[in-house]
Amino acid sequence: MALRFVSVNGFDRQWKSSRLLLQLLALLTLTWYFASGAFAQVNPYIARPGERPVNIRIATCAVSGGFAHLYTALENNLFDKYGFKMEHVFIRGSGPALAALMADEIQFLYCAADATLPSLAAGIDVKLVAAPLVKLPYVLVTRKEIRRMEDLKGKALGVARAGDLSDRLSRAMVKRFNIPDVIMRPIGGSQNERYQAMVANLVQGVVVTPPIDVRAKNDGYNVLYKLIDMDIPFIYSSLHASARAVRDRPEMVQRMVAAFAEAIYFVDKNPLKTKAAIAKIMRTKDEEALQVSYNVYTRDIVDRRMIVPGQAVSDSLELYRSLGTPVKRKAEDIYDNSFVYNLERSGFQRELWGR
């Protein structure tokens, strides 16, 4: 038997060529896996072939970069494959938005849970079914002459309305620093409108979310305090459904929760498309502001599992009770994590993010 010797350089060339071929085959296999429908084997939530789309109205209760996952999913038609024909509406304020949800004028609400929890605690029969963002992104911006927290003494902070989230956060911040004689002045409107009230010196500070803080800094105003440092229980952007929908239409709710999970993945992997969606809704082209929004809302305070933190709900209810807010419901009646847990049990999350 004759032996055939191969030069080392020749072996290297053959090995590199084979390795490249294997990598190409692996890439093609993965592409086929996700594009061909094989992913559907571990994604039981997508629409069945020939299934008629369901008309869904989803509302946001503010205009905020904190809803980036929803904006991006809508812009890129991520809801289509889950069998939804989506319509996004804006309902100013958590109270009117919850009323619309209870009346089935909208089927889902995407809003800061800390804005809706007082109403839910008081008896509104709505449940939190997913919580993508679970930390406090708000910051205090002030006029140029307000350089320290103590400088707010005798000044006014702009809030949307008495008792709403902006009012409660502003009062908690003032109480923490023990600043006397600070006026909470209801301005109404959006965060942008309240910011303009500060520019006009109707108020001397406002609590806002990114990217408005970047705009304030660029305009020469002060970004004085990050409210996340107060370490208070807080749940930000959350998916709400009526208790009736959870009971009578669980498949619809489950599909929507799955669509939001995929939106989190899509946003994580597509920063340019996400920033484009934020730019469109926030009407800004400021690249720094868009990047800050992306970093905060898709990296810093996001929870990929979307689990509603039960302890934070309980702590919030205790806080409201101490402030005199009527609390008629138990914490466990206000949220339902079964839908996000189903995503893990089905293997859906593992297929999205890897093992």
C-alpha positions in Angstrom: 0.0 0.0 0.0 1.4 3.3 -1.0 1.4 6.2 1.4 0.4 9.7 0.1 2.0 12.6 1.9 0.3 16.0 1.9 2.3 19.2 2.5 1.4 21.1 5.7 0.5 24.2 3.6 -1.8 22.1 1.4 -3.5 20.5 4.4 -4.1 24.0 5.8 -5.6 25.2 2.6 -7.9 22.1 2.5 -8.9 22.5 6.2 -9.6 26.3 5.8 -11.7 25.6 2.7 -13.7 22.9 4.5 -14.2 25.1 7.6 -15.5 27.9 5.4 -17.9 25.5 3.7 -19.2 24.3 7.0 -19.7 27.8 8.3 -21.6 28.7 5.1 -23.8 25.6 5.5 -24.5 26.4 9.1 -25.6 30.0 8.2 -27.8 28.7 5.4 -29.4 26.2 7.7 -30.1 28.8 10.4 -31.6 31.2 7.7 -33.8 28.4 6.4 -34.8 27.5 10.0 -36.2 30.9 10.8 -37.5 31.8 7.4 -39.1 28.6 6.3 -41.4 28.1 9.3 -39.3 25.5 11.2 -39.2 28.1 14.0 -43.0 27.7 14.1 -42.5 24.3 15.7 -41.3 26.1 18.9 -43.5 29.1 18.3 -47.0 27.9 18.8 -48.3 31.5 18.9 -48.1 32.5 15.2 -51.2 32.5 13.1 -52.3 29.3 11.4 -52.2 29.2 7.6 -55.4 30.8 6.2 -56.4 32.3 9.5 -58.3 35.6 9.3 -56.4 38.5 11.0 -57.9 39.9 14.2 -58.4 43.7 14.3 -56.6 45.0 17.4 -56.4 48.5 18.8 -53.5 49.1 21.2 -53.2 52.4 23.0 -50.3 54.3 24.6 -51.1 56.8 27.3 -48.1 59.1 26.5 -45.6 59.9 23.8 -42.4 58.5 25.1 -39.2 56.8 24.0 -40.1 54.2 26.6 -42.6 52.7 24.2 -39.8 52.0 21.7 -40.5 48.3 21.4 -44.1 48.9 20.4 -43.2 51.7 17.9 -40.6 49.5 16.3 -42.8 46.4 16.1 -45.5 48.5 14.5 -43.2 50.1 12.0 -41.8 46.7 11.0 -45.0 44.7 10.9 -44.0 42.2 13.6 -47.5 41.7 14.7 -48.7 40.4 11.3 -47.5 36.9 11.7 -49.2 36.6 15.0 -52.6 37.1 13.3 -53.1 40.8 14.3 -54.1 43.7 12.1 -52.9 46.5 14.4 -54.1 50.0 15.0 -52.2 52.3 17.4 -54.0 55.1 19.1 -52.8 57.6 21.6 -55.1 58.3 24.6 -53.6 61.0 26.9 -53.5 59.9 30.5 -53.8 56.6 32.2 -57.3 57.2 33.5 -59.0 57.6 30.1 -56.9 54.9 28.6 -58.0 52.4 31.3 -61.6 53.4 30.7 -61.2 52.7 27.0 -59.7 49.3 27.8 -62.6 48.4 30.1 -65.1 49.4 27.5 -63.2 47.3 24.8 -62.7 50.4 22.7 -59.1 49.2 22.8 -57.9 45.7 23.4 -54.5 46.4 24.9 -52.9 49.3 26.7 -49.1 49.9 26.7 -48.4 52.3 29.5 -46.2 52.8 32.6 -47.6 50.5 35.2 -46.8 53.0 38.0 -49.2 55.4 36.3 -52.0 52.8 36.2 -51.4 50.9 39.5 -53.4 53.4 41.7 -56.5 52.8 39.5 -55.9 49.1 39.4 -55.5 49.0 43.2 -58.8 51.0 43.6 -60.7 48.3 41.7 -60.3 48.8 37.9 -60.5 45.2 36.6 -57.4 45.2 34.5 -54.3 43.0 34.7 -50.6 43.5 33.9 -49.6 40.6 31.6 -46.1 41.6 30.7 -43.5 44.1 31.9 -40.7 44.7 29.4 -39.3 47.8 31.3 -38.9 47.6 35.1 -36.8 50.5 36.3 -37.2 54.3 36.7 -35.9 56.2 33.7 -37.1 59.7 34.7 -34.8 62.7 35.2 -35.4 66.2 36.6 -34.4 69.0 34.2 -34.4 72.5 35.4 -33.8 76.1 34.3 -30.2 77.4 34.1 -30.4 79.2 37.5 -31.5 76.0 39.3 -28.1 74.3 39.8 -28.8 72.4 43.1 -31.9 70.7 44.5 -32.0 73.4 47.3 -32.5 76.1 44.6 -36.0 74.7 44.0 -37.2 76.2 47.3 -40.2 78.5 46.5 -40.1 77.4 42.8 -42.6 75.5 40.7 -42.4 72.0 39.0 -44.6 71.3 36.1 -46.8 68.2 36.2 -49.5 66.9 34.0 -52.3 66.9 36.6 -52.7 66.5 40.3 -52.2 62.9 41.3 -50.8 61.6 38.1 -47.4 59.9 37.7 -45.5 63.1 37.0 -47.1 64.7 40.1 -46.4 61.7 42.4 -42.7 61.4 41.2 -42.1 65.1 41.7 -43.6 65.1 45.2 -41.6 62.0 46.2 -38.4 63.7 45.0 -39.1 66.9 46.8 -39.9 65.0 50.0 -36.7 62.9 49.7 -34.6 66.1 49.6 -36.8 67.9 52.2 -37.2 71.0 50.0 -39.9 73.4 51.4 -42.4 75.5 49.5 -42.2 73.7 46.1 -45.3 74.3 44.0 -46.7 71.5 41.8 -48.2 73.3 38.9 -50.6 71.3 36.6 -49.7 72.1 33.0 -51.4 69.2 31.2 -50.2 68.1 27.9 -47.3 65.9 26.9 -43.7 65.9 28.3 -42.7 68.1 25.4 -45.4 70.6 26.3 -44.4 70.7 29.9 -40.8 71.1 28.8 -41.8 74.2 26.8 -43.6 75.5 29.9 -40.2 75.4 31.6 -38.5 77.1 28.7 -41.1 79.9 29.0 -40.4 80.1 32.8 -43.9 79.1 33.7 -42.3 76.5 35.8 -38.6 76.1 36.8 -38.3 72.3 36.4 -40.0 69.2 35.0 -39.6 65.5 35.3 -39.1 63.9 31.9 -37.8 60.8 30.2 -35.1 60.4 27.5 -34.6 61.8 25.0 -36.0 65.1 26.3 -33.1 65.2 28.8 -30.6 65.3 25.9 -32.6 68.1 24.3 -32.6 70.0 27.6 -28.8 69.6 28.0 -28.2 70.8 24.4 -30.5 73.8 25.1 -28.3 74.8 28.0 -30.6 73.6 30.8 -29.6 71.4 33.7 -30.1 67.7 34.0 -30.2 67.9 37.8 -31.2 64.5 39.1 -31.8 60.9 38.0 -34.8 59.5 39.8 -33.6 56.0 39.6 -31.3 56.9 42.4 -34.3 57.2 44.7 -34.6 53.4 44.6 -38.4 53.3 44.9 -40.5 50.4 43.6 -41.3 51.1 40.0 -42.6 49.3 36.9 -42.4 51.2 33.7 -43.7 50.2 30.2 -46.2 47.3 30.7 -48.7 45.5 28.6 -52.3 45.7 30.1 -55.3 43.6 29.2 -58.8 43.6 30.8 -59.5 40.8 33.2 -62.3 39.9 30.9 -59.9 39.4 28.0 -57.6 37.4 30.1 -60.5 35.1 31.1 -62.4 34.9 27.8 -59.7 35.4 25.1 -56.5 34.0 26.6 -55.1 32.9 23.1 -55.3 36.5 21.9 -53.5 37.7 25.1 -50.9 35.0 24.7 -50.1 35.8 21.1 -49.7 39.5 22.0 -47.3 38.7 24.8 -45.3 36.5 22.4 -45.2 39.3 19.8 -43.8 41.7 22.5 -41.2 39.2 23.3 -40.1 39.0 19.7 -40.2 42.8 19.6 -37.6 42.9 22.4 -35.4 40.6 20.4 -35.9 42.6 17.2 -35.1 45.9 18.9 -32.0 44.4 20.5 -30.7 43.3 17.1 -31.8 46.2 15.0 -30.7 49.5 16.6 -31.0 51.5 13.4 -34.6 50.5 12.8 -35.4 51.1 16.4 -33.9 54.6 16.4 -35.8 55.4 13.2 -39.1 54.4 14.9 -38.3 56.6 17.9 -37.3 59.5 15.7 -40.6 59.3 13.8 -42.8 59.3 16.9 -40.7 61.8 18.9 -40.1 64.0 15.9 -36.4 64.4 16.4 -33.3 63.8 14.3 -30.8 64.4 17.1 -28.5 61.3 16.9 -27.3 61.7 20.5 -30.9 61.8 21.8 -31.8 58.7 19.7 -28.8 56.8 21.0 -29.5 57.7 24.6 -33.1 56.5 24.2 -31.9 53.3 22.6 -29.4 52.7 25.4 -31.8 53.4 28.2 -35.0 51.6 26.9 -33.4 48.6 25.2 -30.4 47.9 27.4 -30.4 49.6 30.8 -34.0 49.0 32.1 -35.3 46.1 29.9 -36.2 42.7 31.2 -36.2 40.2 28.3 -38.4 37.8 30.2 -41.0 40.5 30.8 -42.0 39.1 34.2 -44.2 41.5 36.2 -42.2 41.9 39.5 -44.8 40.9 42.1 -42.8 42.4 45.0 -42.7 45.8 43.3 -46.5 45.6 42.8 -46.9 44.8 46.5 -44.6 47.5 47.6 -46.4 50.0 45.4 -49.8 49.1 46.9 -48.4 49.6 50.4 -47.1 53.0 49.4 -50.5 54.0 48.0 -52.2 52.7 51.2 -49.9 54.9 53.3 -50.7 57.9 51.2 -54.5 57.4 51.6 -55.2 55.9 48.2 -58.0 53.3 48.4 -56.6 49.8 47.9 -59.3 47.2 47.2 -57.4 44.5 45.3 -54.6 42.2 46.3 -51.3 42.5 44.5 -51.7 39.0 43.0 -55.0 40.0 41.5 -53.5 42.8 39.5 -51.0 40.9 37.5 -50.8 37.6 35.6 -47.4 36.2 34.7 -48.8 32.9 33.3 -48.4 34.2 29.7 -44.7 35.1 30.0 -44.0 31.8 31.8 -45.7 30.0 28.9 -43.1 31.5 26.6 -40.3 29.8 28.6 -42.1 26.5 29.0 -42.7 26.3 25.2 -39.1 26.9 24.3 -40.0 30.2 22.6 -37.6 32.4 24.5 -34.8 29.9 24.2 -35.1 29.8 20.5 -35.1 33.6 20.3 -32.1 34.2 22.5 -30.2 30.9 22.4 -29.6 28.6 25.3 
